[in-house]
Amino acid sequence: MAAHLVAKGFELIGRNVRVGSLELDIVAREGSTLAVVEVRTRGRSAWESALGSVSGMKQRRVRDAAAVLWAGRFSQWPMLERVRFDVAAVDLDAPEGAQIEYVKAAFV
């Protein structure tokens, strides 16, 4: 997934970034935006879609971790103006191979 984002022009800052007991899948920069990317993978036998699996509780945990990361590290970076929460849904069972659905600003 990280290589996909780099190919799309993102600057990769980190993968599996630990913030206390929480973890952010991908942290990247797109222009003046810090993109916090939640990656979800699902196969044919899944009960719910990858995008549908990002529950309110998961969103809250990602927001909390990003707030700590922003305050402690990125708020001082002059090229960054804001944080955005994206979701990357990877479908492993697509007929033509793994497919990625990427949603910018998937939640606030």
C-alpha positions as CSV (number, residue, x, y, z in Angstrom):
1,M,0.0,0.0,0.0
2,A,2.8,2.4,0.8
3,A,4.3,1.9,-2.7
4,H,0.9,2.7,-4.2
5,L,0.8,6.0,-2.3
6,V,4.4,7.0,-3.2
7,A,3.5,6.3,-6.9
8,K,0.5,8.7,-6.5
9,G,2.9,11.5,-5.2
10,F,2.7,11.0,-1.5
11,E,5.8,11.3,0.7
12,L,5.9,8.3,3.0
13,I,6.7,9.3,6.6
14,G,6.1,6.0,8.4
15,R,4.3,2.7,8.4
16,N,2.9,1.0,11.5
17,V,3.6,4.2,13.5
18,R,3.3,3.5,17.3
19,V,1.7,6.3,19.4
20,G,1.5,4.9,22.9
21,S,-0.6,1.8,22.8
22,L,-2.1,2.8,19.4
23,E,-0.8,2.3,15.9
24,L,-1.4,4.2,12.7
25,D,-1.0,2.1,9.5
26,I,0.5,4.7,7.3
27,V,1.5,8.3,7.8
28,A,2.3,10.3,4.7
29,R,2.4,13.8,3.3
30,E,0.5,15.0,0.3
31,G,1.4,18.7,-0.3
32,S,0.6,20.6,2.9
33,T,-1.6,17.8,4.3
34,L,-0.6,15.0,6.7
35,A,-2.5,12.0,5.6
36,V,-3.2,9.3,8.2
37,V,-4.2,6.2,6.3
38,E,-6.1,3.4,7.8
39,V,-5.6,0.3,5.6
40,R,-8.3,-2.4,5.6
41,T,-8.0,-5.7,3.7
42,R,-10.9,-8.1,3.0
43,G,-11.4,-11.2,1.1
44,R,-14.4,-13.0,-0.3
45,S,-15.4,-14.6,3.0
46,A,-15.6,-11.3,4.9
47,W,-18.8,-10.4,6.6
48,E,-18.5,-6.7,5.9
49,S,-16.7,-4.6,3.3
50,A,-13.3,-3.2,4.0
51,L,-14.6,0.4,4.0
52,G,-17.5,-0.6,6.2
53,S,-15.2,-2.1,8.8
54,V,-13.9,1.2,10.0
55,S,-16.1,1.6,13.0
56,G,-16.8,4.7,15.0
57,M,-14.5,3.3,17.7
58,K,-11.7,2.7,15.2
59,Q,-12.1,6.2,13.9
60,R,-11.9,7.7,17.4
61,R,-8.7,5.7,18.1
62,V,-7.1,6.9,14.9
63,R,-8.1,10.5,15.6
64,D,-6.7,10.2,19.1
65,A,-3.4,8.8,18.0
66,A,-3.1,11.4,15.2
67,A,-3.8,14.2,17.7
68,V,-1.0,13.1,19.9
69,L,1.3,12.7,16.9
70,W,0.4,16.1,15.5
71,A,0.9,17.9,18.8
72,G,4.2,16.1,19.6
73,R,5.8,16.1,16.2
74,F,4.1,17.5,13.2
75,S,2.6,20.8,14.4
76,Q,6.1,22.3,14.1
77,W,6.6,21.3,10.5
78,P,6.1,24.5,8.5
79,M,5.1,22.6,5.3
80,L,2.1,21.0,7.1
81,E,-1.1,22.8,7.6
82,R,-3.7,20.1,8.5
83,V,-4.4,16.4,9.1
84,R,-6.6,14.3,6.9
85,F,-8.0,10.8,7.6
86,D,-8.0,8.5,4.6
87,V,-9.0,4.8,4.2
88,A,-7.5,2.4,1.8
89,A,-9.6,-0.7,1.1
90,V,-7.8,-3.6,-0.4
91,D,-9.8,-6.3,-2.1
92,L,-7.7,-9.5,-2.3
93,D,-10.3,-11.5,-4.3
94,A,-10.8,-9.2,-7.3
95,P,-10.6,-11.1,-10.6
96,E,-7.8,-9.0,-12.0
97,G,-5.7,-9.2,-8.8
98,A,-5.7,-7.1,-5.6
99,Q,-7.7,-3.9,-6.1
100,I,-7.3,-0.8,-4.0
101,E,-10.2,1.6,-3.3
102,Y,-8.7,4.8,-1.8
103,V,-11.0,7.3,0.0
104,K,-9.5,10.7,0.9
105,A,-11.1,12.4,3.9
106,A,-13.0,9.2,4.7
107,F,-13.9,10.5,8.2
108,V,-13.2,13.6,10.3
